[in-house]
Amino acid sequence: MKNVLIIEDDLEIIHLLEIHLKDLGCSITSATQGDDGLRKAIEQVPDLIILDVMLPEMDGIEVCQKIRANNVQSPIIMLTARSEEIDKVLGLEVGADDYLTKPFSVREFIARVKAIFRREKMSVKEEVNTTSEKIMHFQNLSVDVEMRKVVLNGIKVELSPKEFELLVLLSSNPGKSYDRTKLLNLIWGYDFKGYEHTVNSHINRLRSKIEPDMSNPKFILTTWGVGYKFNEEL
């Protein structure tokens, strides 16, 4: 059974989402204020968080930032009633996995939830080389794909789900360059055309956690005019 936390101040929307999530076999916890939702996210570490942008006390963008700052890696789907693209971009850049703009169809919501759960099981599937090694070693960096664990200099590195998937994808294919659009399609699983700079933000956060020198990356290299690749010489 998947545990889902809904952080939303509209009780009718909470009730609607509860009905359909329960049909998927999920157990539901809800919060109507941002600070309460943040507390529950940290205490419960649910399998999925549905997070509204417009919340009393603390808005959804800030809640998302603080959830990630507390190393809660639960997938997050953000809900926004606004039409401005900035909400969607900000949500993805602060660590959300997906977003839906209100009003949305129940069918679309269920499809997104199922996609999140499916990706959590399969991760970055087709593009990851079918190697017999479950743990990849690159000098002082190791990536355990099965356990979703990254260790640098003997210390575990806390990565968000998308940061981990980016690292697994790139490190499984050393030397192969991926453009930003391809990475968006592979990692986020939807057509986020126009949000390519979101990839830059995630790469920068990933680099800040594993690179000894951000100005001269050792593991994740920039392929000028294309995108990014993992250093094939390690």
QUIVENDA-V404168 format. One record per residue. PSI is psi in radians with two decimals (* if undefined). OMEGA is omega in whole degrees, -180 to 180 (none if undefined). Layout:
psi:PSI omega:OMEGA
psi:PSI omega:OMEGA
This chain:
psi:2.26 omega:179
psi:2.40 omega:177
psi:2.16 omega:-177
psi:2.30 omega:176
psi:2.16 omega:177
psi:2.08 omega:177
psi:1.75 omega:-170
psi:2.36 omega:-177
psi:-0.06 omega:178
psi:1.91 omega:-175
psi:-0.55 omega:179
psi:-0.70 omega:178
psi:-0.73 omega:177
psi:-0.83 omega:-179
psi:-0.76 omega:-180
psi:-0.81 omega:-179
psi:-0.66 omega:178
psi:-0.80 omega:-178
psi:-0.84 omega:-174
psi:-0.54 omega:176
psi:-0.62 omega:177
psi:-0.58 omega:175
psi:-0.43 omega:177
psi:0.02 omega:179
psi:0.37 omega:-179
psi:2.61 omega:169
psi:2.52 omega:-169
psi:2.38 omega:167
psi:2.53 omega:-179
psi:2.77 omega:176
psi:2.47 omega:-178
psi:-0.05 omega:177
psi:2.59 omega:-176
psi:-0.77 omega:-177
psi:-0.64 omega:177
psi:-0.70 omega:178
psi:-0.71 omega:178
psi:-0.79 omega:180
psi:-0.79 omega:-179
psi:-0.64 omega:179
psi:-0.73 omega:-179
psi:-0.70 omega:-177
psi:-0.69 omega:-172
psi:-0.48 omega:-173
psi:1.20 omega:-177
psi:2.95 omega:179
psi:-0.37 omega:179
psi:2.48 omega:176
psi:2.19 omega:172
psi:2.05 omega:-169
psi:2.07 omega:177
psi:2.55 omega:179
psi:-0.79 omega:-176
psi:1.79 omega:-178
psi:2.62 omega:174
psi:2.71 omega:177
psi:-0.90 omega:-178
psi:2.14 omega:-175
psi:2.92 omega:-173
psi:-0.57 omega:179
psi:-0.81 omega:180
psi:-0.70 omega:178
psi:-0.80 omega:-180
psi:-0.79 omega:179
psi:-0.77 omega:-177
psi:-0.54 omega:174
psi:-0.84 omega:180
psi:-0.62 omega:179
psi:-0.45 omega:178
psi:0.27 omega:176
psi:0.49 omega:171
psi:2.02 omega:-172
psi:0.24 omega:179
psi:2.43 omega:175
psi:2.52 omega:-178
psi:2.20 omega:170
psi:2.10 omega:-179
psi:2.48 omega:177
psi:2.34 omega:178
psi:2.39 omega:177
psi:-0.13 omega:-178
psi:2.67 omega:179
psi:-0.24 omega:-177
psi:2.37 omega:180
psi:-0.42 omega:-175
psi:-0.61 omega:179
psi:-0.75 omega:-178
psi:-0.78 omega:-180
psi:-0.84 omega:180
psi:-0.75 omega:-180
psi:-0.79 omega:179
psi:-0.65 omega:-176
psi:-0.48 omega:180
psi:0.03 omega:172
psi:0.07 omega:176
psi:2.67 omega:-179
psi:-0.44 omega:-177
psi:2.99 omega:177
psi:2.73 omega:173
psi:2.42 omega:179
psi:2.23 omega:177
psi:2.52 omega:-6
psi:2.49 omega:179
psi:2.73 omega:179
psi:2.60 omega:178
psi:-0.66 omega:180
psi:-0.74 omega:179
psi:-0.72 omega:179
psi:-0.84 omega:-180
psi:-0.69 omega:179
psi:-0.72 omega:180
psi:-0.72 omega:179
psi:-0.81 omega:179
psi:-0.68 omega:179
psi:-0.71 omega:178
psi:-0.86 omega:-179
psi:-0.67 omega:180
psi:-0.75 omega:180
psi:-0.57 omega:178
psi:-0.57 omega:179
psi:-0.76 omega:-170
psi:-0.42 omega:-177
psi:-2.54 omega:-176
psi:1.56 omega:-165
psi:-1.33 omega:-169
psi:-0.60 omega:-173
psi:-0.23 omega:180
psi:2.16 omega:-178
psi:2.46 omega:179
psi:1.23 omega:179
psi:2.64 omega:178
psi:-0.26 omega:-179
psi:2.16 omega:178
psi:-0.40 omega:179
psi:2.17 omega:179
psi:2.37 omega:-178
psi:2.29 omega:178
psi:1.51 omega:-176
psi:-2.00 omega:-176
psi:0.19 omega:180
psi:2.29 omega:175
psi:2.49 omega:-179
psi:1.97 omega:178
psi:1.80 omega:-174
psi:-0.79 omega:-176
psi:-0.73 omega:-178
psi:-0.04 omega:-179
psi:0.90 omega:-175
psi:2.33 omega:178
psi:2.28 omega:-179
psi:2.27 omega:178
psi:2.14 omega:-178
psi:0.66 omega:177
psi:0.04 omega:-178
psi:2.30 omega:180
psi:2.36 omega:179
psi:2.21 omega:179
psi:2.04 omega:179
psi:2.58 omega:173
psi:2.85 omega:179
psi:-0.74 omega:-178
psi:-0.63 omega:176
psi:-0.74 omega:180
psi:-0.79 omega:-179
psi:-0.66 omega:175
psi:-0.78 omega:-179
psi:-0.76 omega:180
psi:-0.80 omega:-179
psi:-0.89 omega:-177
psi:-0.76 omega:-177
psi:-0.39 omega:177
psi:-0.26 omega:-178
psi:1.08 omega:-177
psi:2.34 omega:178
psi:-0.24 omega:-179
psi:2.17 omega:-179
psi:2.38 omega:177
psi:2.29 omega:175
psi:2.93 omega:-173
psi:-0.65 omega:179
psi:-0.73 omega:179
psi:-0.73 omega:179
psi:-0.69 omega:177
psi:-0.79 omega:-179
psi:-0.70 omega:-177
psi:-0.74 omega:-173
psi:-0.77 omega:-178
psi:-0.41 omega:172
psi:0.02 omega:178
psi:2.96 omega:180
psi:1.67 omega:179
psi:0.69 omega:-178
psi:2.29 omega:-178
psi:-0.21 omega:-178
psi:0.47 omega:-176
psi:-0.50 omega:-180
psi:-0.28 omega:174
psi:-0.66 omega:176
psi:-0.76 omega:179
psi:-0.76 omega:-179
psi:-0.76 omega:-180
psi:-0.69 omega:178
psi:-0.73 omega:180
psi:-0.73 omega:178
psi:-0.68 omega:178
psi:-0.78 omega:178
psi:-0.68 omega:-178
psi:-0.35 omega:-178
psi:-0.39 omega:-175
psi:-0.30 omega:-176
psi:2.30 omega:177
psi:-0.45 omega:-179
psi:1.84 omega:-177
psi:-0.54 omega:-178
psi:-0.28 omega:179
psi:1.31 omega:-175
psi:2.50 omega:-179
psi:-0.65 omega:-175
psi:-0.99 omega:-177
psi:1.96 omega:-175
psi:2.64 omega:175
psi:2.23 omega:172
psi:1.80 omega:-171
psi:2.25 omega:-180
psi:-0.05 omega:-179
psi:-1.25 omega:-177
psi:-2.01 omega:-175
psi:2.73 omega:175
psi:2.83 omega:176
psi:2.45 omega:-177
psi:2.00 omega:-178
psi:-0.12 omega:-176
psi:0.04 omega:-180
psi:* omega:none
